[in-house]
């Protein structure tokens, strides 16, 4: 009688099952990760979106705002007071867009928060550092300006950039 020995490592079946599990997790948990759940639906989240709407004159994605706001709540200990102060300044000025009240925001923590919120929405990340938290790529406002002309990179032969497709041959030159 012959015994079967299992080979060490990962089989194709285990790899496919694991990959499908990860794909399913990121498909269903994508926009609302665990660290954003405590922030979702709170009055602070709603006020953060109000502040973002005042600072940025574009349609803002709610899921990206959830991630940016949850990170801001961790980064800024007095986020709720800062939001109230900036919104109060905008209301005093009767402002409906950022240009009407931004100069009235005092230098220091309030202006730093306003700059950070604007930068986070445009870049889709918490900073330009190597260890920055990525909030969004697709909904980053910098990407939105070129959405109609910049394809999303792909390694597929029929993907948006078709990176693996060989270039058309230059030789032989046709004779007319």
C-alpha positions as CSV (number, residue, x, y, z in Angstrom):
1,X,0.0,0.0,0.0
2,X,1.3,3.4,-1.0
3,X,1.1,6.4,1.3
4,X,0.5,9.9,-0.1
5,X,2.7,12.7,1.3
6,X,1.5,16.2,1.2
7,X,3.9,18.7,-0.1
8,X,4.8,21.7,2.1
9,X,3.5,25.1,1.0
10,X,0.3,26.4,-0.4
11,X,-1.7,24.5,-3.0
12,X,-3.4,26.2,-5.9
13,X,-6.8,25.4,-4.3
14,X,-5.8,27.0,-1.0
15,X,-4.5,30.1,-2.8
16,X,-7.7,30.5,-4.8
17,X,-9.9,30.1,-1.7
18,X,-7.8,32.6,0.2
19,X,-7.8,35.0,-2.7
20,X,-11.5,34.7,-3.1
21,X,-12.0,35.3,0.7
22,X,-9.9,38.4,0.6
23,X,-11.7,39.7,-2.5
24,X,-15.0,39.2,-0.8
25,X,-13.9,40.9,2.4
26,X,-12.6,44.0,0.5
27,X,-15.7,44.1,-1.7
28,X,-18.1,44.2,1.2
29,X,-16.0,46.0,3.8
30,X,-14.3,48.4,1.4
31,X,-15.7,51.8,2.1
32,X,-16.4,51.3,5.8
33,X,-13.4,49.8,7.6
34,X,-13.6,48.9,11.3
35,X,-11.7,52.1,12.4
36,X,-14.4,54.2,10.8
37,X,-17.4,52.5,12.3
38,X,-17.4,54.4,15.6
39,X,-17.4,57.7,13.6
40,X,-20.1,56.8,11.1
41,X,-23.4,58.6,11.6
42,X,-22.3,60.7,14.6
43,X,-23.0,64.4,14.8
44,X,-19.2,65.0,14.5
45,X,-19.3,63.1,11.2
46,X,-22.1,65.3,9.9
47,X,-20.4,68.5,11.1
48,X,-17.2,67.4,9.4
49,X,-19.0,66.9,6.2
50,X,-20.6,70.4,6.6
51,X,-17.1,71.9,7.2
52,X,-15.8,70.0,4.1
53,X,-18.6,71.3,2.0
54,X,-17.8,74.9,3.1
55,X,-14.0,74.5,2.4
56,X,-14.4,72.6,-0.9
57,X,-16.8,73.7,-3.7
58,X,-17.2,70.2,-5.2
59,X,-19.4,67.2,-4.8
60,X,-17.8,65.2,-2.0
61,X,-18.0,61.4,-1.6
62,X,-19.6,60.3,1.7
63,X,-17.4,57.2,2.0
64,X,-14.2,59.2,1.5
65,X,-15.5,61.8,4.0
66,X,-16.1,59.1,6.5
67,X,-12.5,57.9,6.3
68,X,-11.0,61.4,6.3
69,X,-13.2,62.5,9.2
70,X,-12.5,59.4,11.3
71,X,-8.8,60.0,10.8
72,X,-9.1,63.7,11.6
73,X,-10.9,62.8,14.9
74,X,-7.9,60.7,15.8
75,X,-5.4,63.3,14.7
76,X,-7.0,66.4,16.2
77,X,-8.0,66.1,19.9
78,X,-10.3,69.2,19.7
79,X,-11.8,68.5,16.3
80,X,-15.3,69.2,17.4
81,X,-14.4,72.7,18.8
82,X,-12.3,73.5,15.8
83,X,-15.1,72.6,13.4
84,X,-17.6,74.7,15.4
85,X,-15.2,77.6,15.3
86,X,-14.6,77.5,11.5
87,X,-18.3,77.0,10.7
88,X,-19.2,79.9,13.0
89,X,-16.7,82.1,11.2
90,X,-18.3,81.1,7.9
91,X,-21.8,81.9,9.2
92,X,-20.7,85.2,10.5
93,X,-19.4,86.1,7.1
94,X,-22.5,84.8,5.4
95,X,-20.3,82.6,3.3
96,X,-21.4,79.9,1.0
97,X,-17.9,79.2,-0.5
98,X,-14.4,79.1,0.9
99,X,-13.2,82.3,-0.7
100,X,-15.7,84.3,1.2
101,X,-14.4,83.4,4.7
102,X,-11.0,81.6,4.6
103,X,-9.0,84.8,5.3
104,X,-11.1,85.3,8.5
105,X,-9.9,82.0,9.9
106,X,-7.1,82.9,12.4
107,X,-3.6,81.5,12.0
108,X,-2.7,78.5,14.1
109,X,-4.7,75.3,14.8
110,X,-7.9,76.4,13.0
111,X,-6.1,77.4,9.8
112,X,-3.9,74.3,9.9
113,X,-7.0,72.1,10.2
114,X,-8.7,73.9,7.3
115,X,-5.6,73.4,5.1
116,X,-5.3,69.8,6.2
117,X,-9.0,69.1,5.3
118,X,-8.6,70.7,1.9
119,X,-5.3,68.8,1.2
120,X,-6.8,65.5,2.4
121,X,-9.8,65.8,0.0
122,X,-7.6,66.8,-2.9
123,X,-4.8,64.3,-2.4
124,X,-6.9,61.4,-0.9
125,X,-4.3,60.9,1.8
126,X,-3.4,62.2,5.2
127,X,-0.1,63.7,4.2
128,X,2.7,63.5,1.7
129,X,4.8,61.3,4.0
130,X,5.8,57.8,3.2
131,X,3.7,56.4,6.0
132,X,0.6,58.4,5.2
133,X,-2.9,56.9,5.5
134,X,-4.6,56.6,2.1
135,X,-8.3,57.5,2.2
136,X,-9.2,57.3,-1.5
137,X,-7.8,57.3,-4.9
138,X,-10.8,57.2,-7.1
139,X,-12.6,60.0,-5.2
140,X,-9.6,62.2,-4.6
141,X,-10.4,65.6,-6.1
142,X,-7.0,65.8,-7.9
143,X,-7.9,62.6,-9.7
144,X,-11.4,63.9,-10.5
145,X,-10.1,66.8,-12.7
146,X,-8.5,64.3,-15.1
147,X,-10.9,61.4,-14.8
148,X,-12.1,61.7,-18.4
149,X,-8.5,61.5,-19.9
150,X,-6.4,59.4,-17.4
151,X,-7.2,55.7,-17.4
152,X,-6.8,53.7,-14.3
153,X,-3.6,51.6,-14.7
154,X,-4.0,47.9,-15.3
155,X,-1.7,45.0,-16.2
156,X,-4.3,43.3,-18.4
157,X,-3.8,43.0,-22.2
158,X,-7.3,44.5,-22.7
159,X,-7.1,46.8,-19.7
160,X,-7.2,50.6,-19.8
161,X,-3.5,51.1,-20.4
162,X,-2.8,47.7,-22.0
163,X,0.8,47.8,-20.6
164,X,1.6,44.3,-21.8
165,X,0.5,44.9,-25.4
166,X,3.6,45.0,-27.7
167,X,3.9,48.2,-29.7
168,X,3.1,48.2,-33.4
169,X,6.2,47.3,-35.5
170,X,7.9,50.2,-37.3
171,X,9.6,48.0,-39.9
172,X,9.1,47.2,-42.7
173,X,7.9,50.5,-43.9
174,X,5.1,50.1,-46.4
175,X,5.7,51.3,-50.0
176,X,3.1,53.2,-51.8
